[in-house]
Every structure is written in structure tokens, then in C-alpha cells.
Amino acid sequence: MGLYRQEGIVLNVETPSKGFQWKFKPPSMEKYHQLARVKICPVTVFHSIWKMVDHGENISLTALQ
């Protein structure tokens, strides 16, 4: 019962003998993870800025770099 955030949610299910984990991500985050290791694109910058906002950080070019 978590809040849906920009990056998605993780569902953990445990039984007495096993544990399972599923990750649910919006299409924009899937695209981000596909491209983040290849090149810097607008969606990478967008998600990085929103992460800074979520953490209460000061938004600046220096902080983003």
C-alpha cells in the first residue's frame, strides 16, 4: 500500500517458504533506463530534476551535473 511515485512501485510478497518481488514502472521510466546508459537525453534530465525535487534539493545546473 505505497504511493505511486514517478519512478513506479515495488510489490513484495512473502510466504513462509518463498519471497517474490515485482517492479511496476511507467513507460517513461522504462525508456529512461534504456537510454540512460547510452546518452543523455531530455527524459534523463527530466527524471533527474524530479528526483531532486522529491528529495528537497536545490535545483541548479551544478546540482544536476
Secondary structure, DSSP 8 states (H G I E B T S, - for coil): ----BTTBEEEEEE-SS-EEEEEE--HHHHHHHHHHTT---HHHHHHHHHHHHHTT----HHHH-
